[in-house]
């Protein structure tokens, strides 16, 4: 009989947990165990009508992230490379690409819509006076919609990346996820995702807009409309990178929470705080995320503004337009 320690291990080969292999490997032991229990209780040891495979399915253990195993970003890279090879670094890239592409399209597109919409509501004078509030409201509204597009792909991505053996990628991971938790399970992380992404996006757009305005006002002597496209895109990347650093810090606790909830079935936010610790929730993986999000955000703004330049639109940000002067009163 396996010891209690052996039964608690989650690193056994995946073939052990299939019904066919379980029958072959453990069939004799299981039959003997059933016979012993039946004899002890005075029951007949005659076989039932169920097949061996139906009686001997062993549930796969729930994978958990071991904090002691991944002590730092540097050691984490080493562990991942040793256990999964180079391809482990690219696991889950398809749902990541699809999910964040859909999210980005909704985020940037709806941001422009809501920014103009709220500016038109309050009028040009208040839009210029309270421009940062316009940025915050417009980006928050856009992110609510964008996360609905992202959430299913994010759920599959996290499960594929954090549970080796669950699936190879999107094509087999999505059906497995839906089969085990239903379609609603794809959106169980939506509220935590909003908690992560809405503050992230509000910080991202408001910080970017203000940094770019300050750069054109104080760091670049030439007015924006006289700057070359290359210089404007350089400003976009710089402003985006700095904004990304702030975004990473603000959204990191919720990012850890989303990953935990998508990885541990039935877990709650309290479970996450208990296992990761409050300090770990805010700091675990933060340096790597700052570098990643800063670069990613800078590149996103370059791509977005490059598209705007291509279609003949000005790049994002710059000096705020002066409010229209009111006409003098007639006497």
TORVOLO-216275 format. One record per residue: z negated, y, x of N, C-alpha, C in turn; residue in one letter. Coordinates in pm, whole numbers, padded with zeros to 5 digits, always signed. Layout:
// residues N
ZYXZYXZYXA ...
This chain:
// residues 331
+00000-00119+00085+00000+00000+00000+00000+00124+00089X +00080+00225+00051+00087+00347+00132-00042+00425+00119X -00081+00488+00229-00203+00568+00228-00181+00695+00149X -00294+00762+00116-00283+00887+00040-00207+00992+00119X -00226+00993+00251-00155+01090+00336-00005+01065+00332X +00032+00935+00339+00174+00903+00337+00237+00942+00205X +00164+00923+00095+00221+00956-00034+00242+01106-00051X +00167+01186+00023+00177+01331+00007+00286+01393+00091X +00348+01313+00178+00450+01371+00264+00577+01399+00183X +00647+01509+00224+00769+01547+00154+00890+01543+00245X +00878+01477+00361+00988+01477+00457+01054+01341+00466X +01032+01253+00368+01096+01124+00369+01244+01139+00340X +01326+01046+00388+01470+01056+00363+01500+01063+00215X +01604+01140+00181+01635+01163+00041+01679+01037-00032X +01733+00935+00044+01782+00817-00027+01670+00737-00090X +01547+00760-00043+01434+00687-00099+01413+00723-00246X +01454+00844-00283+01423+00892-00418+01533+00865-00518X +01638+00794-00481+01739+00754-00577+01697+00624-00642X +01736+00607-00768+01691+00490-00842+01744+00361-00783X +01870+00362-00735+01928+00239-00682+01861+00198-00553X +01840+00294-00463+01778+00261-00336+01633+00223-00355X +01565+00287-00450+01426+00255-00475+01412+00112-00520X +01504+00065-00602+01497-00072-00651+01512-00170-00537X +01604-00141-00446+01629-00233-00336+01513-00236-00238X +01459-00113-00210+01356-00105-00108+01220-00150-00156X +01190-00120-00283+01055-00141-00331+01047-00239-00448X +01151-00309-00475+01155-00398-00589+01050-00506-00582X +01037-00578-00469+00943-00689-00458+00800-00641-00469X +00770-00530-00399+00634-00478-00405+00597-00435-00546X +00691-00372-00615+00661-00324-00750+00638-00439-00846X +00724-00543-00836+00707-00658-00924+00573-00725-00898X +00535-00738-00771+00407-00799-00737+00291-00717-00791X +00303-00586-00781+00197-00499-00831+00181-00511-00981X +00294-00515-01053+00290-00528-01198+00232-00662-01238X +00268-00766-01161+00217-00899-01191+00066-00904-01173X +00017-00841-01065-00127-00840-01039-00202-00766-01148X -00147-00652-01192-00214-00576-01298-00214-00652-01428X -00103-00721-01455-00093-00796-01580-00190-00912-01581X -00204-00982-01468-00295-01096-01460-00439-01052-01474X -00471-00939-01407-00609-00891-01412-00650-00849-01551X -00557-00800-01631-00591-00753-01764-00571-00859-01871X -00535-00979-01829-00518-01087-01924-00386-01086-01995X -00291-01004-01948-00161-00994-02011-00062-01085-01942X +00044-01115-02011+00147-01200-01953+00222-01125-01847X +00261-01198-01741+00338-01135-01633+00486-01153-01652X +00529-01189-01772+00671-01208-01798+00744-01077-01786X +00865-01079-01734+00940-00954-01717+00975-00891-01850X +00981-00760-01851+01020-00687-01972+01170-00674-01976X +01219-00612-02083+01364-00597-02099+01418-00483-02015X +01330-00397-01961+01378-00285-01879+01427-00337-01745X +01528-00272-01693+01580-00311-01562+01487-00262-01454X +01502-00319-01335+01417-00279-01223+01435-00132-01189X +01560-00085-01193+01586+00053-01155+01521+00150-01253X +01512+00109-01384+01451+00197-01481+01300+00208-01461X +01242+00101-01405+01097+00100-01386+01054+00159-01253X +01148+00172-01160+01107+00204-01024+01161+00337-00973X +01190+00430-01065+01237+00561-01022+01120+00639-00964X +01134+00686-00841+01029+00761-00773+01068+00907-00773X +00988+00992-00835+01026+01133-00841+01024+01197-00704X +01123+01283-00679+01127+01355-00552+01013+01455-00546X +00947+01467-00433+00836+01562-00422+00886+01704-00422X +00802+01794-00462+00836+01935-00462+00828+01989-00320X +00937+02050-00275+00938+02107-00140+00857+02236-00140X +00778+02256-00036+00701+02378-00019+00726+02436+00119X +00721+02566+00126+00737+02633+00255+00604+02631+00326X +00600+02575+00444+00477+02560+00522+00457+02684+00609X +00355+02767+00579+00333+02888+00659+00308+02857+00806X +00241+02743+00834+00212+02708+00973+00336+02667+01048X +00436+02622+00974+00559+02574+01037+00647+02692+01078X +00651+02795+00994+00733+02913+01023+00640+03029+01056X +00592+03032+01180+00492+03130+01220+00550+03268+01241X +00678+03275+01276+00741+03404+01302+00890+03389+01281X +00960+03503+01281+01105+03500+01266+01169+03420+01379X +01119+03440+01501+01177+03371+01617+01159+03220+01607X +01038+03177+01576+01015+03033+01564+01088+02976+01444X +01102+03057+01337+01174+03011+01219+01320+02979+01249X +01384+03063+01330+01521+03034+01371+01528+02903+01447X +01432+02881+01536+01431+02758+01614+01412+02635+01529X +01319+02642+01433+01295+02528+01344+01418+02498+01260X +01480+02603+01205+01599+02584+01123+01713+02524+01202X +01733+02573+01325+01840+02521+01408+01816+02375+01444X +01692+02340+01473+01659+02203+01513+01673+02106+01397X +01630+02148+01276+01629+02056+01163+01762+02050+01089X +01835+02162+01081+01955+02165+00998+02083+02199+01075X +02069+02238+01201+02187+02272+01279+02241+02409+01242X +02357+02440+01302+02418+02571+01278+02450+02592+01131X +02491+02486+01062+02530+02502+00922+02412+02542+00834X +02289+02519+00882+02173+02559+00806+02164+02709+00787X +02219+02786+00882+02216+02931+00872+02312+02983+00765X +02407+02899+00724+02507+02942+00626+02489+02874+00491X +02378+02803+00475+02352+02735+00348+02335+02837+00236X +02404+02815+00127+02392+02904+00012+02476+03029+00020X +02578+03030+00107+02656+03154+00123+02746+03181+00002X +02790+03078-00069+02880+03099-00183+02809+03170-00298X +02692+03119-00346+02624+03195-00451+02579+03332-00405X +02549+03345-00277+02512+03477-00224+02631+03573-00235X +02749+03527-00194+02869+03611-00199+02904+03650-00341X +02906+03552-00431+02944+03580-00570+02839+03668-00638X +02713+03631-00621+02607+03704-00689+02597+03849-00646X +02599+03872-00516+02581+04009-00468+02709+04091-00481X +02824+04025-00487+02947+04098-00516+02945+04151-00658X +02905+04064-00753+02896+04107-00892+02789+04216-00909X +02678+04197-00841+02571+04295-00851+02615+04430-00792X +02682+04426-00677+02726+04549-00613+02826+04626-00697X +02919+04552-00758+03020+04618-00842+02953+04688-00960X +02858+04620-01023+02787+04680-01136+02699+04796-01090X +02631+04777-00978+02536+04878-00930+02606+05010-00898X +02710+05004-00816+02775+05128-00775+02855+05191-00890X +02921+05105-00965+03001+05156-01076+02916+05223-01183X +02810+05155-01227+02725+05210-01331+02640+05327-01279X +02612+05328-01148+02540+05443-01093+02620+05571-01111X +02749+05565-01080+02833+05683-01098+02837+05723-01245X +02844+05623-01332+02848+05652-01475+02720+05720-01523X +02605+05658-01489+02478+05711-01538+02443+05844-01470X +02483+05864-01346+02456+05991-01279+02526+06105-01353X +02652+06083-01388+02725+06185-01464+02670+06199-01605X +02635+06084-01665+02585+06085-01803+02457+06166-01815X +02361+06142-01725+02235+06215-01730+02253+06361-01689X +02345+06387-01596+02372+06525-01557+02430+06604-01673X +02518+06541-01750+02577+06608-01866+02473+06634-01974X +02376+06545-01986+02272+06562-02088+02186+06684-02058X +02143+06696-01933+02050+06806-01899+02123+06936-01867X +02252+06929-01837+02327+07049-01805+02329+07076-01656X +02425+07156-01607+02443+07177-01464+02323+07243-01395X +02254+07334-01464+02141+07403-01400+02028+07305-01368X +01988+07225-01468+01879+07129-01445+01924+07011-01361X +02053+06976-01367+02104+06867-01285+02093+06902-01137X +02118+07031-01102+02105+07075-00963+01959+07090-00924X +01876+07137-01017+01735+07160-00987+01658+07030-00972X +01690+06933-01056+01619+06805-01055+01713+06690-01015X +01791+06716-00913+01894+06619-00873+01833+06485-00833X +01719+06485-00767+01658+06359-00724+01618+06274-00844X +01568+06337-00949+01535+06264-01071+01660+06204-01135X +01770+06275-01126+01897+06222-01176+01937+06099-01096X +01923+06107-00964+01956+05991-00879+01868+05870-00915X +01740+05896-00934+01646+05787-00963+01676+05724-01098X +01699+05806-01199+01725+05754-01333+01859+05681-01338X +01960+05737-01274+02091+05673-01275+02092+05540-01203X +02026+05532-01088+02024+05408-01012+01941+05301-01081X +01829+05340-01143+01746+05243-01214+01822+05183-01332X +01891+05267-01406+01967+05218-01521+02078+05123-01476X +02145+05157-01368+02252+05072-01317+02199+04937-01270X +02082+04937-01207+02028+04813-01152+01983+04717-01261X +01937+04768-01373+01899+04680-01484+02018+04592-01524X +02135+04652-01531+02256+04577-01567+02301+04487-01452X +02296+04540-01331+02345+04465-01215+02265+04337-01192X +02135+04339-01219+02053+04221-01194+02079+04108-01293X +02125+04143-01411+02164+04038-01506+02281+03958-01451X +02370+04026-01378+02483+03957-01315+02439+03877-01193X +02338+03927-01122+02294+03862-00999+02202+03743-01021X +02117+03747-01121+02004+03655-01134+02043+03506-01127X +02144+03459-01199+02176+03315-01191+02214+03270-01049X +02294+03350-00981+02335+03314-00845+02217+03322-00748X +02127+03416-00771+02009+03428-00686+01919+03305-00700X +01905+03256-00824+01821+03138-00847+01877+03016-00775X +02008+02996-00785+02071+02882-00719+02064+02898-00567X +02089+03018-00518+02086+03043-00374+01950+03011-00314X +01844+03059-00380+01709+03035-00328+01678+02886-00326X +01715+02815-00434+01686+02672-00440+01763+02595-00331X +01888+02631-00310+01969+02563-00208+01914+02591-00069X +01874+02714-00043+01829+02753+00091+01690+02701+00124X +01602+02697+00025+01463+02664+00055+01427+02519+00029X +01516+02443-00033+01488+02302-00057+01603+02218+00000X +01599+02188+00129+01704+02105+00190+01716+01973+00117X +01840+01935+00088+01864+01812+00015+01883+01833-00133X +01847+01952-00184+01865+01977-00327+02013+01980-00363X +02092+02050-00284+02235+02060-00311+02304+02116-00187X +02435+02096-00180+02512+02149-00068+02545+02296-00087X +02563+02337-00212+02600+02475-00239+02607+02502-00387X +02695+02594-00427+02703+02636-00567+02761+02528-00656X +02864+02458-00611+02936+02365-00697+02848+02253-00749X +02759+02201-00665+02667+02098-00713+02528+02152-00742X +02493+02268-00684+02360+02324-00707+02343+02382-00846X +02447+02449-00899+02437+02509-01032+02420+02402-01140X +02502+02295-01143+02480+02191-01245+02343+02125-01234X +02296+02100-01112+02164+02039-01095+02054+02131-01147X +02068+02259-01117+01967+02355-01162+01962+02361-01314X +02079+02370-01377+02085+02378-01523+02033+02249-01586X +02066+02136-01527+02021+02008-01580+01869+01995-01575X +01809+02045-01469+01664+02030-01453+01584+02136-01529X +01637+02258-01541+01559+02366-01600+01628+02439-01714X +01750+02398-01746+01821+02463-01854+01883+02595-01813X +01968+02648-01901+02033+02776-01872+01929+02888-01860X +01826+02881-01944+01722+02985-01940+01651+02987-01805X +01648+02872-01737+01584+02866-01607+01653+02953-01503X +01783+02979-01523+01855+03065-01430+01804+03208-01435X +01739+03244-01545+01691+03381-01562+01539+03391-01559X +01471+03285-01516+01325+03293-01514+01276+03392-01409X +01360+03423-01312+01322+03520-01210+01374+03659-01237X +01423+03686-01360+01485+03816-01387+01384+03930-01380X +01267+03911-01443+01167+04019-01442+01118+04047-01300X +01081+03943-01222+01048+03972-01081+01165+04031-01003X +01287+03990-01040+01404+04046-00973+01416+04194-01004X +01394+04231-01129+01389+04374-01163+01280+04445-01083X +01165+04378-01072+01055+04437-00996+01090+04459-00851X +01178+04375-00797+01221+04392-00659+01336+04490-00648X +01438+04473-00731+01563+04545-00713+01563+04687-00768X +01491+04713-00877+01493+04848-00934+01428+04949-00839X +01305+04923-00788+01252+05017-00688+01340+05025-00564X +01396+04909-00524+01485+04904-00409+01604+04998-00428X +01669+04986-00543+01789+05065-00569+01757+05212-00590X +01647+05240-00657+01607+05380-00673+01583+05445-00537X +01512+05373-00449+01490+05424-00314+01623+05437-00239X +01708+05337-00258+01836+05334-00185+01924+05454-00217X +01944+05481-00345+02037+05587-00383+01975+05725-00365X +01850+05741-00403+01787+05872-00389+01772+05911-00242X +01730+05816-00159+01715+05844-00016+01850+05873+00047X +01949+05793+00013+02082+05813+00070+02136+05951+00035X +02130+05986-00092+02186+06115-00135+02118+06232-00063X +01987+06225-00050+01914+06335+00014+01935+06338+00165X +01943+06219+00229+01967+06216+00374+02105+06270+00407X +02204+06231+00330+02340+06279+00355+02348+06430+00334X +02280+06479+00231+02280+06623+00208+02216+06697+00325X +02105+06644+00377+02038+06706+00491+02123+06700+00617X +02196+06590+00635+02282+06577+00753+02394+06680+00751X +02456+06698+00637+02563+06798+00628+02509+06940+00637X +02385+06959+00596+02327+07092+00597+02275+07133+00735X +02217+07035+00810+02147+07070+00934+02207+07007+01059X +02274+06891+01048+02320+06821+01168+02468+06838+01194X +02544+06870+01092+02690+06882+01107+02729+07026+01074X +02781+07100+01172+02811+07242+01149+02930+07264+01056X +03017+07165+01046+03138+07180+00964+03108+07143+00819X +03154+07222+00723+03137+07184+00582+03198+07047+00554X +03141+06977+00459+03184+06840+00433+03332+06831+00400X +03381+06923+00318+03522+06913+00277+03619+06940+00392X +03567+06987+00506+03651+07009+00623+03633+06900+00729X +03542+06808+00706+03519+06698+00799+03624+06590+00780X +03655+06519+00887+03752+06409+00878+03691+06294+00800X +03776+06207+00752+03730+06090+00677+03644+06000+00765X +03680+05989+00892+03604+05905+00984+03461+05958+01000X +03449+06090+01016+03316+06149+01029+03235+06131+00901X +03298+06149+00788+03228+06132+00661+03180+05988+00643X +03262+05892+00685+03220+05752+00674+03107+05721+00772X +03109+05787+00888+02999+05772+00982+02868+05824+00924X +02876+05936+00854+02758+05991+00787+02710+05895+00678X +02804+05836+00607+02769+05740+00502+02695+05620+00559X +02742+05569+00674+02676+05454+00735+02535+05490+00782X +02523+05606+00847+02392+05647+00897+02293+05667+00783X +02337+05739+00681+02250+05760+00565+02217+05629+00496X +02314+05539+00487+02289+05410+00424+02192+05324+00502X +02203+05329+00636+02113+05247+00719+01968+05295+00704X +01948+05427+00713+01812+05481+00698+01757+05450+00559X +01842+05466+00458+01798+05434+00322+01762+05287+00310X +01838+05200+00378+01810+05057+00373+01675+05020+00431X +01632+05091+00534+01500+05065+00593+01391+05093+00490X +01401+05206+00422+01303+05237+00318+01310+05136+00203X +01431+05095+00168+01448+04997+00061+01379+04865+00094X +01396+04820+00217+01338+04692+00258+01186+04695+00247X +01125+04805+00288+00979+04816+00285+00928+04817+00141X +00995+04893+00055+00949+04907-00084+00964+04776-00161X +01073+04705-00140+01104+04588-00223+01058+04456-00164X +01004+04455-00044+00975+04328+00023+00872+04241-00049X +00762+04296-00100+00667+04208-00171+00732+04136-00288X +00811+04207-00368+00876+04142-00482+00981+04042-00436X +01044+04066-00321+01141+03971-00269+01073+03839-00234X +00958+03846-00170+00882+03724-00141+00839+03654-00269X +00804+03732-00370+00761+03675-00498+00875+03603-00567X +00994+03664-00570+01111+03601-00632+01145+03469-00563X +01143+03470-00431+01173+03348-00356+01072+03239-00387X +00946+03275-00397+00842+03176-00426+00859+03117-00565X +00885+03201-00666+00897+03153-00803+01020+03066-00822X +01129+03099-00756+01250+03018-00769+01238+02886-00693X +01150+02882-00594+01135+02761-00513+01034+02664-00571X +00931+02714-00637+00823+02629-00689+00828+02629-00841X +00868+02518-00898+00883+02507-01043+00748+02522-01110X +00743+02610-01211+00620+02629-01285+00519+02719-01218X +00551+02775-01103+00456+02860-01031+00448+02998-01097X +00338+03066-01072+00317+03200-01125+00297+03299-01010X +00293+03427-01045+00270+03530-00943+00134+03510-00878X +00035+03465-00955-00097+03440-00899-00092+03330-00794X -00009+03227-00821+00007+03119-00722+00067+03173-00593X +00162+03265-00607+00227+03322-00488+00126+03400-00404X +00045+03483-00470-00054+03561-00397-00157+03470-00331X -00193+03363-00402-00293+03270-00349-00242+03197-00226X -00115+03155-00229-00061+03077-00117-00018+03166-00001X +00049+03277-00032+00101+03363+00074-00004+03463+00122X -00097+03498+00035-00192+03602+00069-00131+03739+00042X -00214+03836+00008-00163+03969-00025-00095+04033+00094X -00154+04017+00213-00094+04073+00334+00038+04004+00365X +00042+03872+00349+00165+03798+00373+00275+03834+00276X +00236+03864+00152+00334+03903+00052+00405+04032+00092X +00333+04122+00161+00390+04250+00201+00459+04246+00337X +00420+04153+00424+00466+04161+00563+00546+04041+00611X +00536+03925+00546+00604+03807+00598+00755+03826+00594X +00818+03819+00709+00963+03834+00719+01012+03977+00712X +00922+04076+00712+00964+04215+00695+01050+04269+00810X +01017+04244+00938+01103+04298+01045+01248+04252+01033X +01267+04123+01007+01403+04073+00993+01472+04136+00873X +01398+04154+00766+01458+04212+00646+01495+04358+00667X +01417+04431+00746+01450+04570+00775+01583+04579+00848X +01599+04494+00949+01725+04494+01024+01842+04453+00933X +01819+04347+00856+01926+04296+00770+01964+04395+00661X +01864+04447+00590+01892+04536+00478+01945+04671+00527X +01892+04720+00639+01943+04845+00693+02090+04836+00726X +02128+04731+00798+02269+04712+00833+02354+04690+00710X +02305+04603+00620+02381+04572+00499+02404+04695+00414X +02300+04776+00397+02313+04896+00314+02409+04996+00376X +02402+05012+00509+02496+05101+00576+02640+05055+00558X +02663+04924+00573+02799+04870+00556+02845+04885+00411X +02754+04864+00316+02790+04880+00174+02840+05020+00145X +02770+05120+00197+02813+05257+00171+02948+05286+00236X +02970+05230+00355+03100+05249+00420+03212+05187+00337X +03190+05065+00289+03291+04998+00207+03317+05077+00079X +03209+05117+00013+03223+05190-00113+03294+05324-00093X +03251+05400+00009+03312+05529+00032+03454+05516+00088X +03481+05408+00159+03619+05384+00205+03711+05364+00085X +03662+05293-00013+03740+05273-00136+03762+05407-00206X +03659+05490-00211+03673+05619-00277+03774+05707-00203X +03771+05704-00070+03868+05780+00008+04008+05728-00017X +04020+05595-00025+04151+05532-00046+04215+05576-00178X +04134+05592-00282+04188+05630-00412+04188+05781-00431X +04150+05856-00325+04158+06001-00331+04033+06071-00379X +03919+06002-00380+03794+06063-00421+03712+06103-00299X +03623+06199-00312+03538+06237-00197+03431+06131-00173X +03380+06127-00052+03272+06034-00021+03145+06077-00094X +03052+05984-00105+02929+06009-00181+02837+06103-00105X +02766+06186-00179+02665+06273-00118+02721+06402-00066X +02631+06485-00016+02672+06615+00036+02586+06724-00025X +02621+06845+00001+02544+06957-00054+02552+06956-00205X +02440+06983-00268+02436+06987-00414+02516+07107-00464X +02594+07087-00569+02672+07200-00621+02580+07307-00680X +02616+07429-00656+02535+07538-00709+02554+07545-00861X +02449+07573-00934+02461+07583-01080+02552+07698-01118X +02623+07677-01226+02716+07779-01270+02641+07907-01310X +02691+08018-01265+02626+08147-01297+02650+08181-01442X +02547+08229-01507+02562+08265-01647+02639+08396-01660X +02717+08407-01760+02798+08526-01780+02709+08645-01815X +02741+08767-01762+02657+08884-01795+02663+08919-01942X +02553+08962-01992+02547+08996-02134+02628+09122-02163X +02694+09120-02276+02775+09235-02317+02692+09329-02402X +02707+09459-02376+02632+09558-02455+02725+09626-02553X 
